[in-house]
Amino acid sequence: MPTLLQLLNGATPSNTRGVHVSTRPGSTWRYSGGGYEVVQYMMQERGKADFAALMQETVLQPVGVQDSTYAQPLPPALLARAALPHDGKGKPVAGGPHIYPEQAAAGLWTTPSDLARFAIEVRQSAAGQSNKVLSQSMTQLMLSPVMANFGLGLHVEGDGQAQTFSHGGSNAGYRTTMVAYTERGDGVVVMTNGDRGDELAGEVVRAVAAAYNWPTQRMKEKRAVAASAAMLATMPGKYSVGAAGDFTISREGDGLVVEMVDGQREPLYPGVGETWFILWRDYELRFDGAGKGRLVAPGFEMPFTRAK
């Protein structure tokens, strides 16, 4: 396995290009796993300890989690208890769980109960009721949106009793969703062992929100309208959302399908105006003409353009 320095530098045997500053910090939003690897390096240098041991001592143990570790690979005793990964077609991932040397960005092994304990500590710390890891002021800073409704590591949406903080997990063969209310104390964690697990997780979160009468996260009703022949003919193609990736629209039968994740094709429904939507996630594609538009989700909006 590559060392952390080899990962940061993109040196053999790393399978990534390394971590480099390519935009002015603070000028745009970008999911940055590489940024967390820089943080990991700084923590290890300052703490003079292995990252897994450092996290166990400073975060996991104080929060009181029982079954979590950043150890890579997962120790055999824990691997025997772990859910094994599956691809988008439900087939087992060859070789079992991947080993991620990027511990800070992708190395956490955990359980729904432990993630719930983490969420409880975050909200109690923000309220000054329990500060086992961070001070109240630092936790509140972590929950303050900086750009695109993201705070320091967490997606933050809404205000007051409707404010939530959330985070998703995505490794080969696994998908995880965690969402919790900062003030109310309600929350839910769904972990799945399949590449299409977030479709199921979304259904579970919306069902829990409806059952407990949450102010957000619930199912929304949208009305599909008839699509024009011109839109059906001109929309198929590949589109780029910058650092967030690409998606592809294809013609299928009398309508269109969209593939936002490799191997996951789903119907694309025409809404009012130049808006199209999907069902398994609250995403809308709002076209502005000439192959351009915006990908819109709760608290999130990014431009897209037709790829050349």
N, C-alpha and C positions, 0 to 999 in steps of 0.2 A: 504494500500500500504506500502511496505517496505520503511524505511528511507534510505538516502544515505549511512550511516554507515553500516546498515544491508546489503545493496547491496555489499559494499566493503568487508565485512566480510563473506558474504554468510550465514547470519543468518536468521532464520525464521522471516517473511514470504517470504523472497527472494527466487526466483526460479532459482538462479544461484549459482555457487560454490564459488563465491567471486573472488577477484582480487589478484593475487600473482605473484611475479617475478619467472619465470620458466626458463629463459634463460639469458645469460649475455647481458645486454643492449648494443645495437649496433652491436651484432654478427649476427643477421638475421632480415629479414623483416617480420613483422606480423601486420595484421589489429588488432588494439587494442582499442575496445570500452571501455574496462575497464580502459585503460590508461587515457582516457578522463574523466572518472568518478573521477580519482585521481586529475586531473587538476580542475574539478568542485569543489571538496572538498576544495582544496587549495584556489580557488577564493572566495568561500563563507566564509572561515575562515578569509581571508585577507580583503575582502570587507565588512564583517559583514552584508550581505544582502542575500535575497533569490536569487537563480540563475536566475530565469526568470526576476526579477526586475533588477538584475545586468546587464544582457545581454541587456535588453531594454535600460538602461541608457548609457552603454558604447559602444555598437555596433549597435544595430538595429536603434535606434533613430538618432545617428550621420550619419549613412549611408543614412538615409531618406527612409527606407522601410515603407510601409503603412499597410501591412496585415500580419505581422509575429509576432510570440510569442513563447516562450519556456514554456508557461503555460501548465501544465499537471494536470488534464484533460483540454481539450480545453473548454473555457467558452461557455455557451449555445448560446450566441449571435453570436459567431464566428462559432460554430458547425453547426448552421442552414445554414451557407453559404458554408460549407466545402463539397468537393467531398467525397463520401462514398467509403470504400474499397471493393475490390472484390478479390476472390481467383484465382488460375490458370485456373479454368474452367469457370470463368466469373460470379460465384455466389457471392452474397453479403456475406461479412465476418460476421459471427454471432455476434450480439452485437454491431456492428459498429466499429469505430476506437478503436484500443487498446490504453490503457493508459500506458505510459512509464515513470516510475520514474527515469530512466537513462536519465535525461534531456540533458546533454552535448552530449551524444552519439546518442540519438534517439528522443529527445523531441522537435525538431523544427517543428512548423507548419508555412508554408510559401506559396508563390505563384511564378509562373514563372517570373513575373515582378520584384518581390522583389529579387529573386535570381540573376536576370540580373543586378539589381542595385548594389548588392554585388560584382558581377564580375567586373563591371565598376569601382567601388571604388578600388578593388585590383589592376587592371592594372594602374589606374591613380596614386595610391599611390606608386607603383613600379617605376613610371616615375617621381615622385616628384611633380605631378600636383595637388594632393588632398590627404591629410593625416589626414582624419577625425577620424581614429581609430588607425592606426599604422604609425610609421615613415617610410620613404622611405627605410632605411637600414633594418628595421625589416621585411617589406614586401618582400624585395628582398631575405632576409634570408629564409622566408617562401616559396618562389618560387625556392629555390636552392635544387636540388635533393640530398637526403641523401643516399638512398638505393632503388633499384628496381624502380627508376624513381619517387619516392615519396619524396616530400618536407615535410613541417610541416603541415600535414592535406590535402594537395592537390597533385594530380598526375600531374607531370610536364614532358612534352615530347617535344623534338625538340630544335632548337636553332634559334635565331634571329627572322625574320619575321614568321618563322614556329613554334615558341614555343607556346605551349598551356598549360593551367592549367585546371584541371577538377576535378569533384567529382560526385559520384553517391549517391543516397539515396535509402534505402531499409527498409521499415517497413511492417508489415503484411498488404497486400492489396494495397501497394503503391510502385511504382518504379520511380525514378527521375534521369535525366542526365543533367549535366551542363558542358559545355566546352567553353573556351574563349581563344583568342590569347592575349598574354602578350603585344606585340607591335602593332599589326595590329588593335586591338580594336573590331574585329568581335567576335561574340559568339552566342550561342543558348542554351536555357533551355527548356527541355521537361519534363513535369510532368504527370504521369499517375496514375489512381486509380485501378490497377490490378496487380496481382503477376507476370504476363507475360508481363508487360508493357515495360520492357526494350527492348523486341524484336521490338515493335513499335517505341520506342524512337530511337533505332539505325537506323531504316529506315528513320526517320525524320531528324536526324543529317546528315546522308549521303546525303539526298536530298537537304538540305540547303547548305551543303558544295559544292555540284555540281552546284547549282543555283547561288551561289555567288563566284564560282571559287576559293575556298579556296585551299591552298597548301597541306593540309592534311585532314583527316576525310572522304575522299571520298571513293566511292565503289572501291574495288579491284577485278580484274578478276583472278580466279584460275582455273586450268584445272584438272578435275578429271580423273583418270586412272583406269584401271581394277584392282581389288583387287585379290590377290592370295588366293587360297582355304585355304592355311595354315594360313594366317592372319585372315581370316573369322572364322576359327575354334578355333584359340588360343587367340584372343583378348578379347572376352566376359569375363566380370568379374568386380569386384569392385577395384577401384584404389584410393590411398590416396595421396593428395597433401599437407600433413602436416597440418599446422595451417590454410591453405586456404580451407580445407574441403576435400570432396570425390566426385568422379563421377563414374558412372556405364555405361559400354558398354554392349549392348545386341544384339543378332542376331534377325533380323526381315526381313522376306521375303528373298530376294536375297542379302541383305546388312546388315549394322550395324546401330544401333541408340545409341546415348549417352544421358545420363541424368545427367546434371551438376547441376541442381536445382530440388528439389523435384517436381515431377509431370510434368516436362518439358522434353519431349523426342523429339529428333530431329535427322534427318539423319546425319550420319558421312560419309564423302566422302574421298576416298583414293586419295592422291596426289602423287607427285614424291618421290621416295625413301620410307622411313618408316613414311612419314608424312600424317596425316589425318586432315581434317578441317570441320568446320561447316559454315553455311551461315549467320546466324543472328548476329554473332559477329566475330570479327577478331581474332579467336582463332585457334591455331594449336596444335595437339598432335604429338610430334616427338618421336617415339619409338627408344630406343637404344638397344633393345633386352632383353630377360629374364624378361619381364614384367616391365621394367623400361623405363623412358623417361623424356621429359620436356614439360610442358604446356607453350606455347609461345604466347604472345599477344604484341601489340605495347608497347615497353618500359617495358615489364614485362616478366619474365621467372622464372618458378619454377619447381623443379624436382618432379616426381611422381613415385610411385611404386605400384605394385599389392598388394592389401590388403590380409592379411592372412585369 
